């Protein structure tokens, strides 16, 4: 699997945070690209895509 890359601050984090239905206390909350990448490495989908 690919390594999770450091990213610049997400320009949409405020909007994403409002719409994010994930209930986990996670550092990727609202940073959709990082969340999806992390879940792909675990072989599953985040709550927004499940």
PDB file of N, CA, C and O in Angstrom, chain B, residues numbered from 101:
ATOM      1  N   UNK B 101       0.839  -1.193   0.000  1.00  0.00           N
ATOM      2  CA  UNK B 101       0.000   0.000   0.000  1.00  0.00           C
ATOM      3  C   UNK B 101       0.878   1.248   0.000  1.00  0.00           C
ATOM      4  O   UNK B 101       2.016   1.236   0.469  1.00  0.00           O
ATOM      5  N   UNK B 102       0.326   2.296  -0.528  1.00  0.00           N
ATOM      6  CA  UNK B 102       1.035   3.573  -0.575  1.00  0.00           C
ATOM      7  C   UNK B 102       1.073   4.202   0.811  1.00  0.00           C
ATOM      8  O   UNK B 102       0.184   3.990   1.636  1.00  0.00           O
ATOM      9  N   UNK B 103       2.104   4.964   1.042  1.00  0.00           N
ATOM     10  CA  UNK B 103       2.249   5.678   2.310  1.00  0.00           C
ATOM     11  C   UNK B 103       1.380   6.931   2.288  1.00  0.00           C
ATOM     12  O   UNK B 103       1.284   7.603   1.261  1.00  0.00           O
ATOM     13  N   UNK B 104       0.744   7.249   3.424  1.00  0.00           N
ATOM     14  CA  UNK B 104      -0.063   8.469   3.512  1.00  0.00           C
ATOM     15  C   UNK B 104       0.878   9.660   3.440  1.00  0.00           C
ATOM     16  O   UNK B 104       1.844   9.745   4.199  1.00  0.00           O
ATOM     17  N   UNK B 105       0.596  10.569   2.536  1.00  0.00           N
ATOM     18  CA  UNK B 105       1.463  11.721   2.297  1.00  0.00           C
ATOM     19  C   UNK B 105       1.012  12.919   3.118  1.00  0.00           C
ATOM     20  O   UNK B 105      -0.176  13.090   3.393  1.00  0.00           O
ATOM     21  N   UNK B 106       1.970  13.737   3.502  1.00  0.00           N
ATOM     22  CA  UNK B 106       1.629  15.003   4.153  1.00  0.00           C
ATOM     23  C   UNK B 106       1.005  15.901   3.090  1.00  0.00           C
ATOM     24  O   UNK B 106       1.446  15.917   1.941  1.00  0.00           O
ATOM     25  N   UNK B 107      -0.002  16.633   3.475  1.00  0.00           N
ATOM     26  CA  UNK B 107      -0.701  17.508   2.530  1.00  0.00           C
ATOM     27  C   UNK B 107      -0.741  18.923   3.073  1.00  0.00           C
ATOM     28  O   UNK B 107      -0.615  19.165   4.273  1.00  0.00           O
ATOM     29  N   UNK B 108      -0.918  19.839   2.152  1.00  0.00           N
ATOM     30  CA  UNK B 108      -1.160  21.212   2.574  1.00  0.00           C
ATOM     31  C   UNK B 108      -2.509  21.248   3.268  1.00  0.00           C
ATOM     32  O   UNK B 108      -3.314  20.331   3.107  1.00  0.00           O
ATOM     33  N   UNK B 109      -2.763  22.285   4.030  1.00  0.00           N
ATOM     34  CA  UNK B 109      -4.042  22.402   4.719  1.00  0.00           C
ATOM     35  C   UNK B 109      -5.177  22.381   3.701  1.00  0.00           C
ATOM     36  O   UNK B 109      -5.111  23.047   2.667  1.00  0.00           O
ATOM     37  N   UNK B 110      -6.199  21.623   4.001  1.00  0.00           N
ATOM     38  CA  UNK B 110      -7.342  21.467   3.105  1.00  0.00           C
ATOM     39  C   UNK B 110      -8.112  22.784   3.011  1.00  0.00           C
ATOM     40  O   UNK B 110      -8.524  23.324   4.037  1.00  0.00           O
ATOM     41  N   UNK B 111      -8.314  23.310   1.801  1.00  0.00           N
ATOM     42  CA  UNK B 111      -9.038  24.581   1.667  1.00  0.00           C
ATOM     43  C   UNK B 111     -10.536  24.450   1.942  1.00  0.00           C
ATOM     44  O   UNK B 111     -11.219  25.455   2.138  1.00  0.00           O
ATOM     45  N   UNK B 112     -11.050  23.223   1.957  1.00  0.00           N
ATOM     46  CA  UNK B 112     -12.488  23.000   2.149  1.00  0.00           C
ATOM     47  C   UNK B 112     -12.824  22.420   3.516  1.00  0.00           C
ATOM     48  O   UNK B 112     -13.941  21.942   3.717  1.00  0.00           O
ATOM     49  N   UNK B 113     -11.897  22.450   4.451  1.00  0.00           N
ATOM     50  CA  UNK B 113     -12.098  21.750   5.720  1.00  0.00           C
ATOM     51  C   UNK B 113     -13.322  22.248   6.483  1.00  0.00           C
ATOM     52  O   UNK B 113     -14.002  21.447   7.124  1.00  0.00           O
ATOM     53  N   UNK B 114     -13.617  23.524   6.435  1.00  0.00           N
ATOM     54  CA  UNK B 114     -14.771  24.046   7.178  1.00  0.00           C
ATOM     55  C   UNK B 114     -16.080  23.501   6.607  1.00  0.00           C
ATOM     56  O   UNK B 114     -16.965  23.100   7.363  1.00  0.00           O
ATOM     57  N   UNK B 115     -16.208  23.483   5.291  1.00  0.00           N
ATOM     58  CA  UNK B 115     -17.410  22.945   4.645  1.00  0.00           C
ATOM     59  C   UNK B 115     -17.473  21.432   4.848  1.00  0.00           C
ATOM     60  O   UNK B 115     -18.530  20.892   5.176  1.00  0.00           O
ATOM     61  N   UNK B 116     -16.348  20.750   4.654  1.00  0.00           N
ATOM     62  CA  UNK B 116     -16.307  19.301   4.835  1.00  0.00           C
ATOM     63  C   UNK B 116     -16.674  18.921   6.262  1.00  0.00           C
ATOM     64  O   UNK B 116     -17.385  17.940   6.483  1.00  0.00           O
ATOM     65  N   UNK B 117     -16.195  19.689   7.227  1.00  0.00           N
ATOM     66  CA  UNK B 117     -16.441  19.393   8.634  1.00  0.00           C
ATOM     67  C   UNK B 117     -17.935  19.433   8.951  1.00  0.00           C
ATOM     68  O   UNK B 117     -18.424  18.633   9.749  1.00  0.00           O
ATOM     69  N   UNK B 118     -18.648  20.348   8.337  1.00  0.00           N
ATOM     70  CA  UNK B 118     -20.098  20.458   8.551  1.00  0.00           C
ATOM     71  C   UNK B 118     -20.809  19.222   8.004  1.00  0.00           C
ATOM     72  O   UNK B 118     -21.722  18.695   8.640  1.00  0.00           O
ATOM     73  N   UNK B 119     -20.391  18.762   6.826  1.00  0.00           N
ATOM     74  CA  UNK B 119     -21.062  17.645   6.158  1.00  0.00           C
ATOM     75  C   UNK B 119     -20.548  16.269   6.570  1.00  0.00           C
ATOM     76  O   UNK B 119     -21.169  15.259   6.238  1.00  0.00           O
ATOM     77  N   UNK B 120     -19.428  16.211   7.285  1.00  0.00           N
ATOM     78  CA  UNK B 120     -18.823  14.929   7.650  1.00  0.00           C
ATOM     79  C   UNK B 120     -19.698  14.198   8.666  1.00  0.00           C
ATOM     80  O   UNK B 120     -19.979  14.725   9.742  1.00  0.00           O
ATOM     81  N   UNK B 121     -20.128  12.980   8.321  1.00  0.00           N
ATOM     82  CA  UNK B 121     -20.988  12.221   9.223  1.00  0.00           C
ATOM     83  C   UNK B 121     -20.228  11.203  10.064  1.00  0.00           C
ATOM     84  O   UNK B 121     -20.838  10.360  10.721  1.00  0.00           O
ATOM     85  N   UNK B 122     -18.928  11.275  10.048  1.00  0.00           N
ATOM     86  CA  UNK B 122     -18.108  10.365  10.843  1.00  0.00           C
ATOM     87  C   UNK B 122     -18.220  10.729  12.322  1.00  0.00           C
ATOM     88  O   UNK B 122     -18.162  11.903  12.688  1.00  0.00           O
ATOM     89  N   UNK B 123     -18.379   9.716  13.162  1.00  0.00           N
ATOM     90  CA  UNK B 123     -18.509   9.942  14.596  1.00  0.00           C
ATOM     91  C   UNK B 123     -17.213   9.671  15.347  1.00  0.00           C
ATOM     92  O   UNK B 123     -17.157   9.858  16.563  1.00  0.00           O
ATOM     93  N   UNK B 124     -16.174   9.236  14.649  1.00  0.00           N
ATOM     94  CA  UNK B 124     -14.895   8.950  15.291  1.00  0.00           C
ATOM     95  C   UNK B 124     -14.147  10.249  15.585  1.00  0.00           C
ATOM     96  O   UNK B 124     -14.235  11.218  14.831  1.00  0.00           O
ATOM     97  N   UNK B 125     -13.421  10.249  16.683  1.00  0.00           N
ATOM     98  CA  UNK B 125     -12.569  11.389  17.021  1.00  0.00           C
ATOM     99  C   UNK B 125     -11.247  11.165  16.293  1.00  0.00           C
ATOM    100  O   UNK B 125     -10.381  10.434  16.774  1.00  0.00           O
ATOM    101  N   UNK B 126     -11.101  11.795  15.142  1.00  0.00           N
ATOM    102  CA  UNK B 126      -9.998  11.492  14.235  1.00  0.00           C
ATOM    103  C   UNK B 126      -9.348  12.776  13.748  1.00  0.00           C
ATOM    104  O   UNK B 126     -10.029  13.774  13.510  1.00  0.00           O
ATOM    105  N   UNK B 127      -8.033  12.748  13.600  1.00  0.00           N
ATOM    106  CA  UNK B 127      -7.320  13.930  13.108  1.00  0.00           C
ATOM    107  C   UNK B 127      -7.641  14.243  11.652  1.00  0.00           C
ATOM    108  O   UNK B 127      -7.348  15.343  11.184  1.00  0.00           O
ATOM    109  N   UNK B 128      -8.235  13.299  10.929  1.00  0.00           N
ATOM    110  CA  UNK B 128      -8.570  13.517   9.519  1.00  0.00           C
ATOM    111  C   UNK B 128     -10.003  13.987   9.323  1.00  0.00           C
ATOM    112  O   UNK B 128     -10.444  14.139   8.183  1.00  0.00           O
ATOM    113  N   UNK B 129     -10.737  14.218  10.397  1.00  0.00           N
ATOM    114  CA  UNK B 129     -12.134  14.654  10.311  1.00  0.00           C
ATOM    115  C   UNK B 129     -12.239  15.923   9.466  1.00  0.00           C
ATOM    116  O   UNK B 129     -11.640  16.944   9.804  1.00  0.00           O
ATOM    117  N   UNK B 130     -12.986  15.864   8.385  1.00  0.00           N
ATOM    118  CA  UNK B 130     -13.160  17.009   7.503  1.00  0.00           C
ATOM    119  C   UNK B 130     -12.110  17.129   6.416  1.00  0.00           C
ATOM    120  O   UNK B 130     -12.229  17.982   5.537  1.00  0.00           O
ATOM    121  N   UNK B 131     -11.082  16.291   6.459  1.00  0.00           N
ATOM    122  CA  UNK B 131     -10.039  16.295   5.424  1.00  0.00           C
ATOM    123  C   UNK B 131     -10.267  15.031   4.592  1.00  0.00           C
ATOM    124  O   UNK B 131      -9.602  14.011   4.773  1.00  0.00           O
ATOM    125  N   UNK B 132     -11.220  15.136   3.685  1.00  0.00           N
ATOM    126  CA  UNK B 132     -11.735  13.970   2.962  1.00  0.00           C
ATOM    127  C   UNK B 132     -10.655  13.182   2.228  1.00  0.00           C
ATOM    128  O   UNK B 132     -10.653  11.953   2.288  1.00  0.00           O
ATOM    129  N   UNK B 133      -9.750  13.849   1.545  1.00  0.00           N
ATOM    130  CA  UNK B 133      -8.746  13.120   0.765  1.00  0.00           C
ATOM    131  C   UNK B 133      -7.874  12.262   1.675  1.00  0.00           C
ATOM    132  O   UNK B 133      -7.550  11.129   1.319  1.00  0.00           O
ATOM    133  N   UNK B 134      -7.488  12.776   2.838  1.00  0.00           N
ATOM    134  CA  UNK B 134      -6.666  12.011   3.776  1.00  0.00           C
ATOM    135  C   UNK B 134      -7.474  10.888   4.415  1.00  0.00           C
ATOM    136  O   UNK B 134      -6.947   9.800   4.647  1.00  0.00           O
ATOM    137  N   UNK B 135      -8.731  11.141   4.697  1.00  0.00           N
ATOM    138  CA  UNK B 135      -9.609  10.134   5.298  1.00  0.00           C
ATOM    139  C   UNK B 135      -9.804   8.955   4.348  1.00  0.00           C
ATOM    140  O   UNK B 135      -9.658   7.801   4.749  1.00  0.00           O
ATOM    141  N   UNK B 136     -10.128   9.241   3.111  1.00  0.00           N
ATOM    142  CA  UNK B 136     -10.347   8.183   2.123  1.00  0.00           C
ATOM    143  C   UNK B 136      -9.067   7.389   1.907  1.00  0.00           C
ATOM    144  O   UNK B 136      -9.112   6.163   1.801  1.00  0.00           O
ATOM    145  N   UNK B 137      -7.940   8.062   1.841  1.00  0.00           N
ATOM    146  CA  UNK B 137      -6.658   7.385   1.658  1.00  0.00           C
ATOM    147  C   UNK B 137      -6.368   6.443   2.830  1.00  0.00           C
ATOM    148  O   UNK B 137      -5.926   5.313   2.622  1.00  0.00           O
ATOM    149  N   UNK B 138      -6.614   6.899   4.049  1.00  0.00           N
ATOM    150  CA  UNK B 138      -6.377   6.066   5.233  1.00  0.00           C
ATOM    151  C   UNK B 138      -7.304   4.853   5.246  1.00  0.00           C
ATOM    152  O   UNK B 138      -6.866   3.745   5.554  1.00  0.00           O
ATOM    153  N   UNK B 139      -8.567   5.049   4.917  1.00  0.00           N
ATOM    154  CA  UNK B 139      -9.513   3.935   4.895  1.00  0.00           C
ATOM    155  C   UNK B 139      -9.172   2.944   3.790  1.00  0.00           C
ATOM    156  O   UNK B 139      -9.349   1.741   3.978  1.00  0.00           O
ATOM    157  N   UNK B 140      -8.695   3.408   2.658  1.00  0.00           N
ATOM    158  CA  UNK B 140      -8.281   2.503   1.571  1.00  0.00           C
ATOM    159  C   UNK B 140      -7.162   1.594   2.041  1.00  0.00           C
ATOM    160  O   UNK B 140      -7.134   0.407   1.715  1.00  0.00           O
ATOM    161  N   UNK B 141      -6.230   2.164   2.817  1.00  0.00           N
ATOM    162  CA  UNK B 141      -5.127   1.350   3.324  1.00  0.00           C
ATOM    163  C   UNK B 141      -5.621   0.286   4.300  1.00  0.00           C
ATOM    164  O   UNK B 141      -5.001  -0.769   4.433  1.00  0.00           O
ATOM    165  N   UNK B 142      -6.723   0.556   4.976  1.00  0.00           N
ATOM    166  CA  UNK B 142      -7.306  -0.410   5.910  1.00  0.00           C
ATOM    167  C   UNK B 142      -8.254  -1.385   5.212  1.00  0.00           C
ATOM    168  O   UNK B 142      -8.732  -2.344   5.817  1.00  0.00           O
ATOM    169  N   UNK B 143      -8.517  -1.123   3.926  1.00  0.00           N
ATOM    170  CA  UNK B 143      -9.380  -2.005   3.153  1.00  0.00           C
ATOM    171  C   UNK B 143     -10.859  -1.798   3.414  1.00  0.00           C
ATOM    172  O   UNK B 143     -11.656  -2.720   3.240  1.00  0.00           O
ATOM    173  N   UNK B 144     -11.238  -0.585   3.833  1.00  0.00           N
ATOM    174  CA  UNK B 144     -12.651  -0.311   4.075  1.00  0.00           C
ATOM    175  C   UNK B 144     -13.010   1.081   3.580  1.00  0.00           C
ATOM    176  O   UNK B 144     -12.181   1.772   2.987  1.00  0.00           O
ATOM    177  N   UNK B 145     -14.237   1.485   3.825  1.00  0.00           N
ATOM    178  CA  UNK B 145     -14.719   2.790   3.390  1.00  0.00           C
ATOM    179  C   UNK B 145     -15.056   3.659   4.595  1.00  0.00           C
ATOM    180  O   UNK B 145     -15.478   3.144   5.630  1.00  0.00           O
ATOM    181  N   UNK B 146     -14.872   4.982   4.470  1.00  0.00           N
ATOM    182  CA  UNK B 146     -15.306   5.875   5.540  1.00  0.00           C
ATOM    183  C   UNK B 146     -16.834   5.947   5.574  1.00  0.00           C
ATOM    184  O   UNK B 146     -17.503   5.547   4.622  1.00  0.00           O
ATOM    185  N   UNK B 147     -17.372   6.455   6.668  1.00  0.00           N
ATOM    186  CA  UNK B 147     -18.829   6.513   6.861  1.00  0.00           C
ATOM    187  C   UNK B 147     -19.539   7.242   5.726  1.00  0.00           C
ATOM    188  O   UNK B 147     -20.658   6.874   5.368  1.00  0.00           O
ATOM    189  N   UNK B 148     -18.916   8.264   5.154  1.00  0.00           N
ATOM    190  CA  UNK B 148     -19.568   9.045   4.102  1.00  0.00           C
ATOM    191  C   UNK B 148     -19.750   8.250   2.811  1.00  0.00           C
ATOM    192  O   UNK B 148     -20.593   8.608   1.988  1.00  0.00           O
ATOM    193  N   UNK B 149     -18.986   7.190   2.619  1.00  0.00           N
ATOM    194  CA  UNK B 149     -19.083   6.384   1.398  1.00  0.00           C
ATOM    195  C   UNK B 149     -19.657   4.997   1.637  1.00  0.00           C
ATOM    196  O   UNK B 149     -19.916   4.258   0.687  1.00  0.00           O
ATOM    197  N   UNK B 150     -19.855   4.645   2.879  1.00  0.00           N
ATOM    198  CA  UNK B 150     -20.340   3.287   3.202  1.00  0.00           C
ATOM    199  C   UNK B 150     -21.832   3.173   2.969  1.00  0.00           C
ATOM    200  O   UNK B 150     -22.411   2.109   3.186  1.00  0.00           O
TER     201      UNK B 150
END
